[in-house]
Amino acid sequence: MDNELEGILAKAGMKKKDAAILIKLAKVKKISLGRAFFLYAWKYYAWTVALLLALIFASFSDGIEFFIVNILFCVVVALISLFFTPFFINLIWSIKIQAKLFGK
């Protein structure tokens, strides 16, 4: 079973050494592999939520029009950043792995 899970994680782009550590963490803490990966990659999710909340609260004070323009501008910046910033690449990678680990 461990080799199968290591294979899934390796195909998703995770190093075998990191996959083995992740599986060991899940066994020691007696949690699912998906939850162990969440503990491993929580910083990507936390920063994304913090940035999104900062955007929402800063934009609402100037009205709905400014909020919509700000959201559209941020989407464009996020798409540009997707190709040049490792943070967004790692965020998408971690979401992909979470989807593969769903229920394991």
C-alpha positions, -999 to +999 in steps of 0.1 A: +000+000+000+028+024+009+045+018-025+012+025-043+008+058-024+044+067-031+039+060-068+008+083-068+027+111-051+057+106-074+036+108-105+020+140-092+055+156-089+065+149-053+100+135-045+100+099-033+118+110-001+092+136+007+064+111-001+079+086+023+081+112+050+045+122+044+033+086+046+053+081+078+038+114+092+003+101+084+009+068+101+025+084+133-003+109+137-030+084+126-045+108+101-053+105+064-027+111+038-047+141+025-047+157+059-010+150+063-003+167+030-024+197+041-001+200+072+028+198+048+015+225+024-007+247+047+014+278+040+001+279+004-035+278+015-030+303+044-013+329+023-039+326-005-068+330+020-050+360+037-044+377+003-080+371-007-094+385+025-072+415+023-084+422-012-121+418-002-119+440+029-098+467+012-121+469-018-155+470-001-148+504+015-149+522-019-181+506-033-191+477-055-177+492-087-142+495-073-145+460-059-154+445-093-125+464-110-101+454-083-111+417-086-107+418-124-073+434-120-062+409-094-073+380-116-051+394-144-022+398-121-027+363-107-027+348-142+005+366-151+020+355-118+010+319-125+037+317-151+065+336-133+060+329-095+067+296-079+041+303-052+012+300-076+027+270-093+032+252-059-004+262-049-019+246-080+005+216-076-007+211-040-043+214-050-037+187-077-021+164-051-050+170-027-074+159-054-055+127-060-053+120-023-090+125-017-102+096+004-068+080+010 
